């Protein structure tokens, strides 16, 4: 067996195609001084428990940085997730973070590969919509439609089903099939009297397809409900402005958690109804 000194890089496994394992990978990005790794929520920390103390701290810190930077600098967030993967690549939540940050950074092939691995490890089908959108992103809308027809996809509900419906509708539009695009959006979550966080986008997508099908009156009705849904949710034009107080002596940092990288659980999605 080949032994290496503490300063020598271990032999690379040529069968490991992860970007984090490639020879040309960059040096791991810097971690903010205030990040300790203890900011992770309890469940994420529990999953890291199989790692050594050194690797657990390394992975936790890079996951925190990935969450902190996801909306500010998705490419750098992706690099942090890759850094976490170098020492925690066998853990489902790490592969999930790599996949989602790769998606945010626009690296659809890498995101698809990582989310497929996450799905295999965890058995979780939450990210089928993201995987389908990755297939669209690499020019395979037909494969995106096929993915939506798998038995596991048919069992989705709530936000996961709605998000997949919007992606599949887009895939049908890529194939110039507007009728199929419309039908794909007609899921139970397309409820004109109830607003979920995804409803404004779902309503807008449906209105747009109807408009292209020549059903202008129906399109106008659904487009009007976009604003109604946003008002009920307090989003879009009705979102409260964020007011920040600055203290010259102390800069406050909100403690990010893994949920900043990973989407909320299915059960957290509750709609608001109106009549």
Secondary structure, DSSP 8 states (H G I E B T S, - for coil): -----TTS-----TT---GGGSTT--------TT--STTS-HHHHHHGGGS-HHHHHHHHHHHHHHHHHTTT-HHHHHHHHHHHHHHHTTSHHHHHHHHHHHHHHT-HHHHHHHHHHHHHHH---TTHHHHHHHHHHTT-HHHHHHHHTSHHHHT--HHHHHHHHHHHHHHHHHTT-HHHHHHHH-STT--TTEE-TTHHHHHHHHHHHHHHTT-HHHHHHHHHHHHHHHHHHT-GGG---------SS--------GGGTS---GGG---EE--
